[in-house]
Structure formats: structure tokens, C-alpha cells
Amino acid sequence: MRRLLFSSLCLAILVLTVVLAGCTTDNGEPIKKTDVPPVAAGTWPQYRSEVTHAGVAPPGTTVGPGIALYWNSTPLAIGTYTASKSSPTVDEKYIYIGVDDGQLYALNKTNGEIVWSFKTHKYFKEMNQTDPNHRGIHGTACYDEEYVYVGDYSGYNYCLDKETGTLVWENKLGGSIGASPVLYNEYLFTAVEFPTPNGKIFVQNKSDGSVVWETEYLGNHPHSSVTIDPTRGYCFVGANNGYFFCFDFVNKEQVWKYKTGGEIKSTAAVAGDLVYITSWDYKLHAFWIENGTQHFTFSTKERTMSSPSVWDGKVYFGSHDDILYCINAFTGEKYWSYKTGGSITSSPTVVGDTGVVLIGSKDRKVHMLDARDGEHLWSYETTGWVTSVPTATGNALYVFDDKGRVWCFTMPE
């Protein structure tokens, strides 16, 4: 009889554990939506500059034809990995870059010299493995007035002092984090992976890393970074099961989801009433934000993990077919395309003030094209694949290649 009661109790605990594991966490704190101030020229505070991930450089950016190499850093990477690399974020003094050995570096903005480095938990695992595929940090860091934030492939988010690289707090959220933390008001939005495979979006207080809310399980790994729609209080993420999710972070509930025909590795871009995402089903998808209805698709010749950029009624994105595409943002009609010498896993950056679009390629080059007609204006060959996002702000362009070298180009005065 005792054995039966004990077995029943164990079963009840197991059932309760499974039920709780599928629930979301909500500590009762409301997540407020507010307007987001424009990014100042000369800075680039997070992945793709701002939370809608439209991929447009800050107003006042002068990067265009005539740009020239200013400096390049020492190589920082220790291995290789086919997915997109971390992209440079830039403040008034430093450049922050995550590297595949699991370190976050702060580089001097004027000469590329290392100011400090921080070793994450993943660093100690990466340095002891023989596999040449090193993941370490692949997301892009974000920062505010005092702190810089980044996640690593051991599943931690970290908060560091910007000046010294000293740890302020850390929080293990899951099995791994390949996405970039997105800073919105007082919160960090991060897509987190679990080994099952599965994943969630976590929302944390930036002050101490405490979790305010986490979504339901997504069903597979989310490599996408979270995109915010500040107007509606929505956020978006894609997952490897092909689903594209829309959540209301104010009311803490799912709004809709849509299943594409392939894995989603890219990050969405919000523009007006539409949100855009690419998929491994060889398509770019445009959805109406309010109800998740598909507005149009555009087909490529290969799968794509390049995140779309939206500017002046046009959408720009690359593909594994080596091509950068420019299409009409409302109809999906093709305007032009440009073929690089290698597959594109980088995401484009549009400089609206000068009318150019920048893209990295596995031909080891960063390319500059006329954003209106696709005319080739400039390119530069680095020492490795360029899978990161080109960071264009103020009079400078920063590029990170897969050998771990940061390149700084500037406009002539």
C-alpha cells in the first residue's frame, strides 16, 4: 500500500513538473510600450541599429562612394561557423564585438586596439574543444548609457560595465543563445534555445536580469533575434520549425503564428503595417501585422537567412544564391538584383542619406551598391567571409569578417 501511494505521489509530481514546464512565467510586472528615440549618427547601439530592424543607418550617416580603409584590427576569431557572425555595435568611444571564442571585446574606436575583453562561460568550453566549429558569441551586443549586454552559446545573458568590462550580472536562461539581445526601454528581449530542441522569448529587467515574462515554447530553436513593433506593443521571432510568431508583450499573449515552408534563420523587419521575414523555403514573406495574413511572397533561387531591410518603399535582402535582391515593399515586384561572388548570409544596411546599400558576402567582400538601381559603386576584399551586418554610422563603416578582424572605413574629410 505504501509503495502504491509513493508511486502515485511520484507520478503526480512528474505530471505537475511537465505541466509547469509548458507554462509561461509572469511575475506580474507590466511591460510598457513607448516611442523609441532616433539613433544618433556616429553610434549603433544594437543589432541592426534599432528595434524594428529595418536595417537603415542613423540619419546623418555620410557613408558612400569614396570611402577608404582607416584601420583594421588584429584577428580575434579561433575557428569557423557557417551562420552569421556578431556585428559591431558602436558608441562614442568603443566598438563592441562578440567572438567565436566566447569573449566580448571592446575596441578603441580610433585605432581598433583592444581596450578590454570579457570571458563568458562558453569561452572555457571553446578553448578546450578540438572541433573547428566554434560558436562562442554569435549575437550582437547592445548597450545603454552605462552597460553593455550580450548572450553566449552556453545560454547566459550578461550585463557588463562599458568602461571596464566588469560583470554586473548574469542569468542562465536556457541551453544556448545565438541571437542578439534586443534592448527596448528598460527591458532585454532575447530568443533562447533549449536542447530538446525548443525555444522561447525571454523578457528581462535590464537592471538585474530578472525575468519579467517568457513566452510559450516555440517548438524548435529560434536563431532569429526578436523584432519589436513599438506602435502596437508586438514582438516577432522565427524558429527552425518554419513558424513565424507574433506576440503581444503588453498583454503577454500570442497574437498569431504562420508556418512557412522552411526553417527561419533570419530576423524580421517591421515597416508600417507589414512585417517581412525570409525563410529556407526560398522565399521572402510579407505579412499584415494585425492578423498575420500573408500579403505576398517573393521567390529566390536558393534558401535565405539574410534579414530584410526596408527603405523608401523597397525591401533588400540576400540569398544563398549569391544575389542581393531589391523588390517593391508592397507588391513584391522585383526592381533589380546584384550577383556577388559568394553566398550571402549577411544582412544589408541602407544608408538613406547617401542612397547606398551595403552587403557582405562569402566572396570575402563588402559591397556598396546604389540603392535605387543596384549599380555597383565600391567593394573591398577582407581576409574572410563577411557574414555579419555592415555597421554604417556617422562617417564610418565597420565590418567584421569570419577571421575575427574588424575593418574600419571612413569618408574623406
C-alpha positions as CSV (number, residue, x, y, z in Angstrom):
1,M,0.0,0.0,0.0
2,R,2.8,2.4,0.9
3,R,4.6,1.5,-2.3
4,L,1.4,2.3,-4.3
5,L,1.0,5.7,-2.5
6,F,4.6,6.5,-3.1
7,S,4.3,5.6,-6.8
8,S,1.2,7.7,-7.1
9,L,2.9,10.7,-5.5
10,C,5.9,10.4,-7.8
11,L,3.5,10.3,-10.8
12,A,1.7,13.3,-9.6
13,I,4.9,15.3,-9.1
14,L,6.1,14.2,-12.6
15,V,2.8,15.3,-14.2
16,L,2.9,18.6,-12.3
17,T,6.5,19.2,-13.5
18,V,5.6,18.6,-17.1
19,V,2.6,20.9,-16.9
20,L,4.7,23.7,-15.3
21,A,7.4,23.2,-17.9
22,G,4.9,24.2,-20.6
23,C,3.7,27.3,-18.8
24,T,4.9,30.9,-19.2
25,T,6.4,32.9,-16.4
26,D,4.8,36.2,-15.5
27,N,5.9,38.0,-12.3
28,G,3.0,40.5,-12.6
29,E,5.2,43.4,-13.8
30,P,3.7,45.2,-16.8
31,I,5.8,45.7,-19.9
32,K,5.1,49.2,-21.1
33,K,5.4,50.2,-24.8
34,T,6.8,53.7,-25.6
35,D,8.2,55.5,-28.5
36,V,11.8,54.9,-29.4
37,P,14.1,57.9,-29.8
38,P,16.1,58.0,-33.1
39,V,19.7,56.7,-33.1
40,A,22.3,59.4,-33.2
41,A,24.7,59.5,-36.1
42,G,28.1,58.0,-35.1
43,T,26.5,55.4,-32.8
44,W,25.0,52.0,-33.4
45,P,23.5,50.7,-30.1
46,Q,22.3,47.2,-31.1
47,Y,21.7,44.6,-33.8
48,R,20.6,46.4,-37.0
49,S,20.8,49.7,-35.0
50,E,17.2,49.9,-33.7
51,V,14.4,47.6,-32.5
52,T,12.2,47.4,-35.7
53,H,15.3,46.0,-37.5
54,A,14.5,48.0,-40.7
55,G,18.2,47.9,-41.5
56,V,18.6,51.6,-42.1
57,A,21.7,53.6,-40.9
58,P,21.0,56.5,-38.5
59,P,20.1,59.9,-40.1
60,G,23.2,62.0,-40.7
61,T,25.3,59.0,-41.9
62,T,27.5,60.0,-44.8
63,V,29.0,56.7,-45.9
64,G,29.1,56.5,-49.6
65,P,31.4,56.3,-52.7
66,G,34.9,57.5,-51.9
67,I,35.1,55.6,-48.6
68,A,38.6,54.3,-47.7
69,L,40.2,52.0,-45.2
70,Y,41.2,53.7,-42.0
71,W,42.4,50.7,-39.8
72,N,41.8,47.0,-39.2
73,S,42.2,45.1,-36.0
74,T,44.2,42.0,-35.1
75,P,42.3,38.7,-35.9
76,L,40.2,37.7,-33.0
77,A,38.4,34.5,-34.1
78,I,39.7,31.0,-33.4
79,G,37.6,28.9,-35.8
80,T,34.8,28.9,-38.3
81,Y,31.0,28.7,-38.3
82,T,28.6,29.0,-41.3
83,A,26.0,31.1,-39.6
84,S,26.1,34.9,-39.4
85,K,28.7,36.4,-37.1
86,S,28.4,39.1,-34.5
87,S,28.1,42.6,-35.9
88,P,29.9,45.7,-34.4
89,T,28.0,48.0,-32.1
90,V,29.4,51.5,-31.7
91,D,29.2,54.2,-29.1
92,E,31.1,57.5,-28.7
93,K,34.4,55.7,-27.6
94,Y,34.3,52.0,-28.3
95,I,33.3,49.2,-30.7
96,Y,31.8,46.1,-29.0
97,I,32.1,42.8,-30.8
98,G,31.4,39.2,-29.8
99,V,33.8,36.5,-31.0
100,D,33.5,32.7,-31.5
101,D,35.9,32.0,-28.6
102,G,33.2,33.2,-26.2
103,Q,34.7,36.6,-25.5
104,L,33.2,40.1,-25.8
105,Y,35.7,42.7,-26.8
106,A,35.7,46.5,-26.5
107,L,37.9,48.1,-29.2
108,N,39.2,51.7,-29.3
109,K,37.1,53.4,-32.0
110,T,40.0,55.5,-33.3
111,N,42.6,52.7,-33.9
112,G,40.9,49.3,-33.3
113,E,43.1,48.4,-30.3
114,I,41.7,46.1,-27.6
115,V,40.5,48.1,-24.5
116,W,39.1,45.2,-22.6
117,S,37.7,41.7,-23.1
118,F,35.3,39.6,-21.1
119,K,35.3,35.8,-21.0
120,T,31.9,34.2,-20.9
121,H,31.2,30.7,-19.6
122,K,31.3,29.5,-23.2
123,Y,34.9,30.7,-23.5
124,F,36.3,27.9,-21.3
125,K,34.5,25.2,-23.2
126,E,35.5,26.6,-26.6
127,M,39.2,26.7,-25.7
128,N,39.1,23.1,-24.6
129,Q,37.4,21.6,-27.7
130,T,39.1,20.3,-30.9
131,D,36.1,20.8,-33.2
132,P,36.9,23.7,-35.6
133,N,33.3,25.0,-35.5
134,H,33.4,27.5,-32.6
135,R,30.1,29.2,-31.6
136,G,31.1,31.2,-28.6
137,I,29.2,34.5,-29.2
138,H,27.4,35.0,-32.4
139,G,24.8,37.5,-31.3
140,T,25.4,41.2,-31.5
141,A,25.9,43.1,-28.2
142,C,23.6,46.1,-27.2
143,Y,24.3,48.9,-24.8
144,D,22.8,51.8,-22.9
145,E,24.4,54.7,-21.1
146,E,26.4,52.6,-18.6
147,Y,26.2,48.9,-19.6
148,V,26.7,46.5,-22.5
149,Y,24.6,43.3,-22.8
150,V,25.3,40.1,-24.7
151,G,24.4,36.4,-24.8
152,D,26.5,33.3,-25.4
153,Y,26.1,29.7,-26.6
154,S,26.1,28.5,-23.0
155,G,22.7,30.1,-22.5
156,Y,23.6,33.1,-20.4
157,N,22.8,36.7,-20.8
158,Y,25.4,39.1,-19.4
159,C,25.5,42.7,-18.3
160,L,28.9,44.4,-18.2
161,D,30.3,47.8,-17.3
162,K,31.0,49.6,-20.5
163,E,34.2,51.2,-19.3
164,T,35.9,48.2,-17.7
165,G,34.1,45.0,-18.9
166,T,33.4,44.1,-15.3
167,L,30.5,41.7,-14.8
168,V,27.4,43.4,-13.3
169,W,25.0,40.4,-13.5
170,E,24.5,37.2,-15.4
171,N,21.5,34.9,-15.9
172,K,21.3,31.5,-17.4
173,L,18.1,31.4,-19.5
174,G,18.4,28.1,-21.5
175,G,20.7,25.8,-23.4
176,S,22.2,28.4,-25.8
177,I,21.8,31.9,-27.1
178,G,22.8,32.5,-30.7
179,A,20.5,35.5,-31.2
180,S,21.2,39.1,-30.2
181,P,19.6,40.6,-27.1
182,V,17.3,43.5,-28.1
183,L,17.2,46.5,-25.8
184,Y,13.8,48.2,-25.6
185,N,13.2,50.8,-22.8
186,E,14.1,49.0,-19.6
187,Y,14.0,45.5,-21.0
188,L,16.0,43.0,-22.8
189,F,14.2,40.7,-25.3
190,T,16.1,37.6,-26.2
191,A,15.4,34.4,-28.2
192,V,16.8,31.5,-26.3
193,E,17.3,27.9,-27.4
194,F,16.8,24.6,-25.4
195,P,18.4,21.3,-26.2
196,T,15.2,19.4,-26.8
197,P,15.2,21.2,-29.5
198,N,12.9,24.1,-28.4
199,G,13.0,27.7,-27.5
200,K,11.3,30.8,-26.1
201,I,11.5,34.6,-25.9
202,F,12.6,35.9,-22.5
203,V,12.0,39.5,-21.4
204,Q,14.3,40.6,-18.6
205,N,14.8,43.7,-16.5
206,K,18.0,45.3,-17.8
207,S,18.8,46.4,-14.2
208,D,19.3,43.0,-12.7
209,G,18.5,40.4,-15.3
210,S,15.3,39.2,-13.6
211,V,12.8,37.6,-15.9
212,V,9.6,39.7,-16.4
213,W,7.9,37.3,-18.9
214,E,8.7,34.4,-21.1
215,T,6.6,33.1,-24.0
216,E,5.3,29.7,-24.5
217,Y,7.6,27.2,-26.2
218,L,8.1,27.8,-29.9
219,G,8.6,24.2,-30.9
220,N,12.2,24.4,-32.2
221,H,15.3,26.6,-32.0
222,P,14.9,30.3,-32.6
223,H,18.0,31.7,-34.2
224,S,16.2,34.9,-35.1
225,S,16.7,37.9,-32.9
226,V,13.5,39.4,-31.6
227,T,12.0,42.3,-33.6
228,I,9.9,45.0,-31.8
229,D,6.9,46.9,-33.1
230,P,6.7,49.8,-30.6
231,T,3.5,51.2,-32.1
232,R,1.4,48.1,-31.3
233,G,3.4,46.6,-28.4
234,Y,4.2,43.5,-30.5
235,C,7.3,41.4,-31.0
236,F,8.2,38.8,-33.6
237,V,10.5,35.8,-33.9
238,G,11.1,32.9,-36.3
239,A,12.0,29.3,-35.4
240,N,13.6,26.3,-37.1
241,N,10.2,24.6,-37.4
242,G,9.3,27.2,-40.0
243,Y,6.8,29.1,-37.8
244,F,6.9,32.9,-37.6
245,F,5.4,34.1,-34.3
246,C,3.8,37.4,-33.3
247,F,3.4,38.1,-29.5
248,D,1.7,41.0,-27.7
249,F,4.2,41.8,-25.0
250,V,1.9,44.3,-23.2
251,N,-0.8,41.7,-22.7
252,K,1.7,38.8,-22.6
253,E,0.0,36.6,-25.2
254,Q,0.5,35.2,-28.6
255,V,-1.3,37.1,-31.4
256,W,-0.7,34.8,-34.3
257,K,1.7,32.4,-36.0
258,Y,2.3,31.4,-39.6
259,K,4.1,28.3,-40.9
260,T,6.4,28.9,-43.8
261,G,7.9,26.1,-45.9
262,G,11.3,26.0,-44.3
263,E,13.5,26.9,-41.3
264,I,13.6,30.5,-40.3
265,K,17.1,31.8,-39.5
266,S,16.7,35.5,-40.3
267,T,15.3,38.4,-38.2
268,A,12.2,40.2,-39.2
269,A,11.8,43.8,-40.2
270,V,8.8,46.0,-39.4
271,A,7.7,48.8,-41.7
272,G,4.3,50.4,-41.2
273,D,1.5,47.7,-41.3
274,L,3.7,45.0,-42.7
275,V,6.4,42.7,-41.3
276,Y,9.0,40.9,-43.5
277,I,10.9,37.7,-42.9
278,T,13.0,35.3,-45.1
279,S,12.9,31.5,-44.9
280,W,14.7,28.4,-46.1
281,D,11.7,27.8,-48.3
282,Y,13.5,30.0,-50.9
283,K,11.1,32.9,-50.2
284,L,10.7,36.3,-48.6
285,H,7.4,36.6,-46.9
286,A,5.4,39.8,-46.2
287,F,2.6,39.7,-43.5
288,W,-0.1,42.1,-42.3
289,I,0.8,42.7,-38.7
290,E,-2.7,42.9,-37.3
291,N,-3.8,39.4,-38.3
292,G,-0.8,37.5,-39.7
293,T,-2.3,37.2,-43.2
294,Q,0.3,36.7,-45.9
295,H,0.4,39.7,-48.2
296,F,2.9,38.4,-50.8
297,T,5.9,36.2,-51.2
298,F,9.0,36.6,-53.4
299,S,11.0,33.6,-54.6
300,T,14.7,33.3,-54.8
301,K,16.9,30.6,-56.4
302,E,18.2,29.3,-53.0
303,R,17.4,29.3,-49.3
304,T,18.0,32.5,-47.4
305,M,18.9,33.6,-43.9
306,S,19.6,37.2,-44.8
307,S,17.4,39.6,-42.8
308,P,15.4,42.0,-44.9
309,S,15.9,45.8,-44.9
310,V,13.1,48.3,-45.7
311,W,13.7,51.8,-47.1
312,D,11.9,54.1,-49.5
313,G,9.2,51.6,-50.4
314,K,11.8,48.9,-51.2
315,V,12.9,45.7,-49.5
316,Y,16.5,44.5,-49.7
317,F,17.8,41.0,-48.8
318,G,20.4,38.4,-49.9
319,S,20.3,34.7,-50.5
320,H,22.5,31.6,-50.7
321,D,22.2,32.0,-54.5
322,D,24.8,34.8,-54.1
323,I,22.3,37.5,-55.1
324,L,21.2,40.7,-53.3
325,Y,17.6,41.5,-54.3
326,C,15.6,44.7,-54.3
327,I,11.8,44.4,-54.5
328,N,8.8,46.6,-54.1
329,A,7.8,46.6,-50.4
330,F,4.1,46.5,-51.1
331,T,3.7,44.4,-54.3
332,G,6.8,42.1,-54.2
333,E,7.7,43.2,-57.8
334,K,11.4,42.9,-58.5
335,Y,13.3,46.1,-59.1
336,W,16.8,44.8,-59.5
337,S,19.3,42.2,-58.4
338,Y,23.1,42.1,-58.0
339,K,25.2,38.9,-58.0
340,T,28.2,38.8,-55.7
341,G,30.9,36.1,-55.8
342,G,29.6,34.0,-52.9
343,S,26.5,33.1,-50.9
344,I,25.0,35.9,-48.8
345,T,24.2,35.2,-45.1
346,S,24.9,38.9,-44.2
347,S,22.0,41.3,-44.0
348,P,22.0,44.6,-45.9
349,T,22.4,48.1,-44.4
350,V,20.8,51.0,-46.3
351,V,22.3,54.5,-45.9
352,G,19.3,56.7,-46.7
353,D,21.2,60.0,-46.7
354,T,23.6,58.9,-49.5
355,G,21.2,56.4,-51.2
356,V,23.5,53.3,-51.0
357,V,23.1,49.8,-49.7
358,L,25.9,47.7,-48.2
359,I,26.1,43.9,-48.0
360,G,28.6,41.3,-47.0
361,S,29.2,38.1,-48.9
362,K,31.1,34.8,-48.7
363,D,33.3,36.1,-51.5
364,R,35.1,37.8,-48.6
365,K,34.0,41.3,-49.7
366,V,31.7,44.0,-48.5
367,H,29.9,45.6,-51.4
368,M,28.3,49.1,-51.9
369,L,25.5,49.5,-54.4
370,D,23.2,52.3,-55.5
371,A,20.1,51.6,-53.5
372,R,17.8,52.8,-56.3
373,D,19.1,50.9,-59.3
374,G,21.7,48.4,-58.0
375,E,24.7,49.9,-59.7
376,H,28.0,48.7,-58.2
377,L,29.8,51.6,-56.5
378,W,32.5,50.1,-54.4
379,S,33.8,46.8,-52.8
380,Y,36.6,45.8,-50.6
381,E,38.1,42.3,-50.0
382,T,38.7,41.3,-46.4
383,T,40.5,38.3,-45.0
384,G,37.5,36.1,-44.5
385,W,33.8,35.6,-45.2
386,V,31.7,38.7,-44.4
387,T,28.5,37.2,-42.8
388,S,27.9,40.0,-40.3
389,V,25.8,43.1,-40.8
390,P,27.8,46.1,-42.1
391,T,27.6,48.9,-39.5
392,A,27.4,52.3,-41.1
393,T,27.1,55.3,-38.9
394,G,28.4,58.9,-39.0
395,N,31.3,59.0,-41.5
396,A,32.4,55.4,-40.8
397,L,31.7,51.9,-41.9
398,Y,32.7,48.9,-39.6
399,V,32.9,45.3,-41.0
400,F,33.6,42.1,-39.1
401,D,34.9,39.1,-41.1
402,D,34.8,35.5,-40.0
403,K,38.6,35.5,-39.3
404,G,37.7,37.9,-36.5
405,R,39.1,41.0,-38.0
406,V,37.3,44.3,-37.6
407,W,37.7,46.8,-40.5
408,C,37.1,50.5,-40.2
409,F,36.5,52.6,-43.3
410,T,35.9,56.3,-43.3
411,M,34.8,59.1,-45.7
412,P,37.4,61.7,-46.7
413,E,37.1,65.0,-44.9
